[in-house]
């Protein structure tokens, strides 16, 4: 293979992937709130007597109904309490990994004492915004995360600003190289995945290890709606068969079952979402293992899948009204198409087929039933790959698909980011009006 990227260009893309593909325990929205609580608590210097969180609507939506690892409970209050009790900000999205039964009981007492409050943050445009204020003994501290699940933009204590993004960048003549994400196209994603030296891509095998472990561990338990376990059961195999397609769907949904139910199992996330990380990884690995793909083929397929997701999310944004499985399953369809022997042309067909079918699938918060949406996305990932390999592709006269695959992606992300804003507001109203 002729490498089409300079070492510097490869370095920038790998740095981008390493920023976006990170371990996480639990759903990333409540975990990010817990992280913000942990940072505010550390800044305060003692256990807070009261905690207030002011959140963007998208963060609130994704934190209401999901299980919190190690607690057997759902929702923000217990996540926030544990962030103050055992959270360490240095752990980032694994901030609650030190939680114990004793700390959970302490957290329950904080909730019973009504020491925790959660409100919407009004008059903001940022969809990922977390503002936490903690109080104790007449002192207070504030921490704010914005634009990324671990991106702190403000820290203050008793009214004194200790850190702010504005202050940190004031007077700078140029941003640091690592702060500028490379602008990608699908062609560049493909070329990078196919031509970068294999040794530079081996980091992606950690995603394979963590996310496949989550799937196998889920099959041992009874997490959430146990959709993955159901699909791998003998009774289900008698109905649907033990096909590779069913194995892919079953293993991916199993991993999602465990994560959404709050299992204390780390997964490798993508672009701030554990489910996106799982859906970018598990289908590709299962297909590779069952078809005898080589190690190099598996690594390149995983890079193609994950980097496609990162590329699409660059224009969609981290949180939106569009279900993340649409994006992540598009990535895995690319990886599977490559493993089927497809070239760039077939990959573009797979992307268009995915967009034509799954555009508009709503995100109505993180919850156990997200596994059902993952099943839908992953199932279509296989179908789209098969269509692509048979030279069957949705045409530009059909719906939102364009001859240019990158324009097709922009059409999808424009809808998810902008056109579905009112959908997002309606979903939140419905979710918050239930008794």
Legacy VTK file of the C-alpha trace (Angstrom):
# vtk DataFile Version 3.0
C-alpha trace
ASCII
DATASET POLYDATA
POINTS 435 float
0.000 0.000 0.000
1.191 3.511 -0.758
0.738 5.710 2.277
-1.141 8.865 1.281
-0.691 10.651 4.632
2.345 12.403 6.026
3.509 11.313 9.482
2.166 14.607 10.872
-1.259 14.059 9.288
-1.395 10.507 10.652
-0.389 11.791 14.076
-3.231 14.306 14.071
-5.837 11.710 13.114
-4.565 9.235 15.699
-4.595 11.971 18.347
-8.186 12.761 17.386
-9.153 9.097 17.717
-7.431 8.812 21.078
-9.399 11.821 22.329
-12.704 10.425 21.098
-12.253 6.719 21.877
-11.908 6.442 25.651
-13.010 4.045 28.406
-16.261 4.781 30.230
-18.243 3.103 32.983
-21.959 3.823 32.737
-23.952 6.126 30.485
-21.778 9.122 29.689
-24.320 11.876 30.457
-24.979 11.073 34.152
-21.325 10.080 34.481
-20.266 13.475 33.106
-22.537 15.134 35.678
-20.910 13.004 38.383
-17.505 14.067 37.039
-18.527 17.710 37.277
-19.696 17.146 40.868
-16.378 15.492 41.695
-14.406 18.447 40.321
-16.584 20.963 42.181
-16.207 18.948 45.393
-12.421 18.808 45.019
-12.415 22.560 44.449
-14.576 23.137 47.534
-12.166 21.028 49.582
-14.735 19.089 51.615
-17.884 16.988 51.314
-20.690 19.288 50.158
-23.832 19.758 52.221
-25.829 20.678 49.137
-25.397 20.078 45.405
-27.162 21.935 42.603
-26.941 20.966 38.936
-28.110 23.089 36.008
-28.134 21.108 32.778
-28.895 21.478 29.101
-32.013 19.679 27.933
-30.074 17.005 26.047
-27.990 16.093 29.082
-31.100 15.917 31.250
-32.890 13.774 28.676
-30.063 11.243 28.529
-29.643 11.027 32.298
-33.195 10.477 33.510
-33.847 6.794 32.939
-30.506 5.048 32.728
-28.914 2.763 35.314
-26.014 4.103 37.376
-23.154 1.584 37.733
-22.884 -0.271 41.002
-26.052 1.199 42.532
-29.068 -0.707 41.234
-30.650 2.749 40.793
-31.440 5.034 37.888
-31.144 8.751 37.299
-29.059 11.731 38.288
-29.427 12.080 42.083
-27.458 8.951 42.971
-24.836 9.715 40.299
-24.387 13.212 41.721
-24.222 11.961 45.293
-21.549 9.407 44.427
-19.625 12.036 42.489
-19.301 13.948 45.758
-18.652 10.914 47.955
-16.215 8.756 45.950
-15.714 10.588 42.650
-12.222 11.435 41.445
-12.024 13.819 38.507
-8.751 12.243 37.360
-10.756 9.105 36.461
-12.769 11.133 33.913
-15.571 8.915 32.499
-14.677 6.168 34.988
-15.271 8.656 37.820
-17.502 6.286 39.846
-15.360 3.171 39.637
-14.564 3.320 43.393
-18.244 3.131 44.396
-19.088 0.589 47.106
-22.239 -0.577 48.872
-21.371 1.735 51.763
-20.971 4.760 49.498
-24.256 3.981 47.758
-25.985 3.967 51.153
-24.378 7.325 51.940
-25.646 8.598 48.625
-29.168 7.450 49.392
-29.067 9.400 52.638
-28.025 12.550 50.782
-31.016 12.085 48.478
-33.381 11.511 51.417
-32.101 14.715 53.024
-33.022 16.572 49.806
-29.446 17.777 49.466
-29.466 17.385 45.684
-31.371 19.417 43.103
-31.446 19.313 39.297
-32.759 22.050 37.005
-32.685 22.977 33.351
-30.184 25.619 32.292
-32.098 28.127 30.219
-30.969 30.469 27.440
-28.023 28.401 26.218
-27.358 27.013 22.761
-24.776 24.377 23.737
-26.469 20.963 23.863
-23.862 19.430 26.170
-23.756 21.757 29.164
-23.319 20.817 32.829
-23.060 23.390 35.612
-22.622 22.141 39.172
-22.496 24.260 42.309
-21.681 22.736 45.698
-22.063 24.298 49.150
-20.643 23.600 52.607
-19.992 25.734 55.700
-20.721 29.021 53.977
-18.368 28.263 51.072
-19.249 27.277 47.528
-17.577 26.064 44.350
-18.688 25.864 40.731
-17.531 23.590 37.923
-18.831 23.754 34.351
-18.453 21.200 31.557
-19.408 22.283 28.049
-18.947 20.981 24.524
-17.522 17.610 25.577
-18.185 15.123 28.346
-14.856 15.827 30.071
-14.249 19.389 28.829
-14.143 21.726 31.805
-14.568 25.370 30.811
-14.899 27.028 34.225
-13.877 26.339 37.823
-14.349 28.797 40.689
-14.448 28.868 44.496
-16.307 31.435 46.575
-16.650 33.699 43.562
-12.965 33.547 42.598
-12.327 32.124 39.130
-9.579 29.518 39.257
-9.828 28.418 35.641
-11.750 29.407 32.538
-11.317 28.511 28.900
-11.416 32.208 27.973
-8.640 33.070 30.414
-6.566 30.073 29.401
-6.642 31.069 25.722
-6.523 34.849 26.133
-3.594 36.348 24.246
-2.759 33.114 22.474
-1.691 33.756 18.877
-2.429 30.242 17.703
-4.220 27.226 19.087
-2.193 24.196 20.072
-1.980 21.614 17.285
-3.814 19.021 19.385
-6.753 21.374 19.828
-7.475 21.487 16.087
-9.346 18.451 14.848
-8.400 17.465 11.306
-11.189 18.069 8.796
-12.124 14.759 7.250
-14.001 13.342 4.298
-15.161 9.761 3.922
-12.454 9.250 1.311
-9.804 10.381 3.813
-11.282 8.103 6.461
-11.012 5.172 4.058
-7.500 6.043 2.897
-6.243 6.433 6.454
-7.750 3.129 7.599
-6.283 1.304 4.606
-2.807 2.864 4.413
-1.624 3.850 7.896
1.105 1.534 9.236
-0.518 -1.286 11.193
1.618 -0.676 14.285
0.173 2.848 14.554
-3.375 1.446 14.625
-2.985 -1.267 17.249
-4.504 0.981 19.930
-7.957 0.091 18.582
-7.575 -3.487 19.856
-8.325 -2.189 23.362
-11.799 -1.245 22.114
-12.185 -4.801 20.870
-11.123 -6.232 24.243
-13.325 -4.016 26.417
-16.442 -4.055 24.272
-16.440 -7.774 23.540
-15.881 -8.404 27.254
-18.984 -6.318 27.973
-21.006 -8.470 25.581
-19.812 -11.754 27.069
-20.321 -10.550 30.641
-23.859 -9.456 29.804
-24.739 -12.954 28.606
-23.855 -14.251 32.079
-26.390 -11.976 33.782
-29.871 -10.648 33.250
-29.383 -6.964 32.489
-32.053 -4.505 31.407
-34.502 -6.105 29.000
-31.928 -8.854 28.306
-32.532 -8.528 24.568
-29.099 -9.817 23.647
-29.444 -12.824 25.916
-32.875 -13.528 24.432
-31.465 -13.439 20.906
-28.716 -15.864 21.862
-31.113 -18.257 23.624
-32.078 -21.636 22.201
-35.746 -20.685 21.832
-34.865 -17.625 19.788
-32.406 -19.540 17.625
-35.230 -21.961 16.809
-37.172 -19.009 15.374
-34.443 -16.917 13.742
-31.661 -19.441 13.339
-28.056 -19.174 14.465
-26.950 -17.040 11.552
-24.013 -14.653 11.549
-26.507 -11.813 11.249
-28.265 -12.923 14.451
-24.948 -13.363 16.248
-23.931 -9.815 15.360
-27.219 -8.330 16.535
-27.374 -10.484 19.674
-23.846 -9.746 20.878
-24.139 -6.001 20.270
-27.459 -5.697 22.068
-26.129 -7.804 24.943
-23.337 -5.313 25.546
-25.847 -2.449 25.371
-28.167 -4.260 27.815
-25.442 -4.364 30.454
-24.318 -0.788 29.961
-27.800 0.751 30.053
-28.725 -1.269 33.126
-25.773 0.174 35.051
-23.376 -2.771 35.096
-19.985 -1.919 36.559
-18.314 -2.939 33.293
-16.039 -0.541 31.397
-16.624 -0.078 27.674
-14.727 1.862 25.060
-16.806 4.862 24.030
-16.782 6.813 20.792
-17.460 10.558 20.615
-18.749 10.622 24.170
-21.102 7.642 23.900
-20.583 4.127 25.166
-23.364 2.770 22.961
-21.702 4.349 19.941
-18.458 2.690 20.959
-20.148 -0.697 21.319
-22.008 -0.403 18.029
-18.817 0.678 16.245
-16.941 -2.327 17.595
-18.930 -5.467 18.343
-20.548 -6.055 14.918
-17.190 -5.685 13.190
-15.406 -8.028 15.604
-18.102 -10.713 15.465
-18.104 -10.640 11.667
-14.298 -10.747 11.564
-14.064 -13.655 13.984
-16.763 -15.721 12.313
-15.352 -15.243 8.807
-11.701 -15.841 9.702
-10.455 -12.322 8.991
-6.794 -11.693 9.725
-5.595 -9.520 12.574
-4.676 -6.737 10.158
-8.067 -6.863 8.444
-9.821 -6.700 11.811
-7.752 -3.731 12.969
-8.304 -1.800 9.739
-12.031 -2.561 9.779
-12.300 -1.266 13.352
-10.360 1.890 12.478
-12.650 2.448 9.479
-15.743 1.960 11.626
-14.685 4.163 14.529
-13.216 6.957 12.395
-16.364 7.060 10.250
-18.386 7.641 13.412
-16.027 10.407 14.558
-16.248 12.029 11.120
-20.066 12.027 11.091
-20.254 13.306 14.670
-18.021 16.252 13.768
-20.952 17.822 11.907
-23.804 16.300 13.937
-22.539 17.294 17.389
-22.219 15.156 20.482
-25.873 15.301 21.494
-28.920 15.702 19.280
-32.426 14.377 18.673
-30.943 11.758 16.329
-30.259 8.362 17.910
-26.520 7.710 18.066
-26.990 4.142 16.823
-27.745 5.582 13.365
-24.241 7.031 13.236
-22.452 4.157 14.958
-24.159 1.448 12.922
-23.169 3.346 9.777
-19.565 3.028 10.916
-19.872 -0.695 11.571
-21.552 -1.184 8.174
-18.443 0.350 6.595
-16.202 -1.994 8.555
-18.265 -5.041 7.627
-18.359 -4.006 3.957
-14.560 -3.848 3.943
-14.356 -7.293 5.577
-16.692 -8.621 2.891
-14.074 -7.550 0.331
-15.534 -4.160 -0.474
-13.539 -1.177 -1.691
-14.216 2.535 -1.217
-17.063 2.514 -3.746
-18.897 -0.228 -1.859
-18.345 1.599 1.427
-19.985 4.732 0.011
-22.939 2.589 -1.044
-23.230 1.160 2.459
-23.237 4.665 3.975
-25.963 5.862 1.610
-28.061 2.767 2.284
-27.800 3.351 6.032
-28.755 7.025 5.797
-31.705 6.261 3.523
-33.137 3.807 6.029
-32.370 5.060 9.531
-32.438 8.863 9.190
-34.880 10.318 11.703
-34.688 7.622 14.381
-35.222 9.717 17.508
-33.190 9.745 20.690
-35.628 9.738 23.600
-32.992 9.477 26.282
-30.597 6.837 27.517
-32.406 3.825 28.967
-32.481 0.004 28.831
-34.595 -0.020 25.666
-31.693 1.632 23.795
-30.640 -1.960 23.152
-33.653 -2.301 20.839
-32.473 0.661 18.778
-28.966 -0.790 18.648
-30.505 -4.016 17.341
-32.307 -2.105 14.590
-29.174 -0.188 13.605
-26.842 -3.175 13.638
-29.285 -5.332 11.716
-29.475 -2.704 8.993
-25.672 -2.373 9.034
-25.414 -5.954 7.806
-28.205 -5.505 5.249
-26.636 -2.290 3.923
-23.268 -4.014 3.554
-24.842 -6.918 1.680
-26.656 -4.504 -0.625
-23.421 -2.604 -1.259
-21.534 -5.764 -2.110
-24.244 -6.584 -4.658
-23.936 -3.110 -6.209
-27.292 -2.033 -4.804
-27.340 1.546 -3.558
-30.078 4.070 -2.865
-30.016 6.665 -5.668
-29.885 10.445 -5.450
-33.481 10.746 -6.658
-34.566 8.989 -3.462
-35.131 11.140 -0.383
-32.155 12.844 1.235
-29.458 10.845 -0.572
-27.011 12.752 -2.803
-24.581 11.426 -5.403
-21.821 12.856 -3.177
-21.555 10.617 -0.109
-20.203 13.444 2.059
-23.192 15.596 1.087
-25.469 12.694 2.023
-23.826 12.641 5.446
-24.296 16.403 5.788
-27.969 16.029 4.877
-28.334 13.527 7.716
-26.462 15.638 10.237
-28.248 18.852 9.239
-31.548 17.138 9.989
-30.336 15.698 13.289
-28.597 18.867 14.462
-30.957 21.594 13.245
-34.272 20.365 11.856
-34.992 18.068 14.815
-34.515 20.776 17.455
-38.259 21.047 18.038
-38.458 17.259 18.148
-35.891 17.321 20.928
-37.921 19.865 22.903
-41.112 17.835 22.484
-39.371 14.637 23.599
-38.155 16.361 26.768
-41.615 17.750 27.492
-43.130 14.302 27.152
-40.449 12.713 29.349
-40.680 15.324 32.109
-44.499 15.472 32.194
-44.944 11.817 33.166
-45.937 11.154 36.791
LINES 1 436
435 0 1 2 3 4 5 6 7 8 9 10 11 12 13 14 15 16 17 18 19 20 21 22 23 24 25 26 27 28 29 30 31 32 33 34 35 36 37 38 39 40 41 42 43 44 45 46 47 48 49 50 51 52 53 54 55 56 57 58 59 60 61 62 63 64 65 66 67 68 69 70 71 72 73 74 75 76 77 78 79 80 81 82 83 84 85 86 87 88 89 90 91 92 93 94 95 96 97 98 99 100 101 102 103 104 105 106 107 108 109 110 111 112 113 114 115 116 117 118 119 120 121 122 123 124 125 126 127 128 129 130 131 132 133 134 135 136 137 138 139 140 141 142 143 144 145 146 147 148 149 150 151 152 153 154 155 156 157 158 159 160 161 162 163 164 165 166 167 168 169 170 171 172 173 174 175 176 177 178 179 180 181 182 183 184 185 186 187 188 189 190 191 192 193 194 195 196 197 198 199 200 201 202 203 204 205 206 207 208 209 210 211 212 213 214 215 216 217 218 219 220 221 222 223 224 225 226 227 228 229 230 231 232 233 234 235 236 237 238 239 240 241 242 243 244 245 246 247 248 249 250 251 252 253 254 255 256 257 258 259 260 261 262 263 264 265 266 267 268 269 270 271 272 273 274 275 276 277 278 279 280 281 282 283 284 285 286 287 288 289 290 291 292 293 294 295 296 297 298 299 300 301 302 303 304 305 306 307 308 309 310 311 312 313 314 315 316 317 318 319 320 321 322 323 324 325 326 327 328 329 330 331 332 333 334 335 336 337 338 339 340 341 342 343 344 345 346 347 348 349 350 351 352 353 354 355 356 357 358 359 360 361 362 363 364 365 366 367 368 369 370 371 372 373 374 375 376 377 378 379 380 381 382 383 384 385 386 387 388 389 390 391 392 393 394 395 396 397 398 399 400 401 402 403 404 405 406 407 408 409 410 411 412 413 414 415 416 417 418 419 420 421 422 423 424 425 426 427 428 429 430 431 432 433 434
